[in-house]
């Protein structure tokens, strides 16, 4: 692989990482109420 091939690979990996982070953020945003209830349940039992 020459240098430009490495840059192309890096570019695609960065794009995949950004898409994954954005998708994960959407999932968390969609289920934030359920996630908070699960996380705060032990505190409410004290």
N, C-alpha and C positions, 0 to 999 in steps of 0.2 A: 504494500500500500504506500502510495506517495503521500505527501503532506496534505494535499487537497482532499484526498480520500478520507484522511483522518478528520479533517475539518467537517466534511459532510457527515461522517458518523457522529461526531460531537453535536452537530446541529440537530440531527434527528433524535438523539438521546435527550437533548435539552427540550425539544418540542414534546416528546413523550412524557417527560417529567412534569412540564407545565400542564399538560392535559390531565395527567393523573392527579396533581395537586388540585386543579380546578374541579375535577370530578369528585374528589374526596370532600372538598369544601361544600359542594352542592349537596352531597349525601348528608353531611353533618348539619348543614343549614335546614334540610328538609326534616330531619329527625331530632332536632335540638331539644324539643320538649321531652321526648322519651329518654334521650341520653341524660339530660339533667335530672329527671326523676330517678333513673337508675343510680346516678352518682350521688344524689342527695338522700337516698333512702336510708343508708346507715346513720346519717346525722339525725334524721327524724325519729329514729328508734331509741335515741338516748333520752 
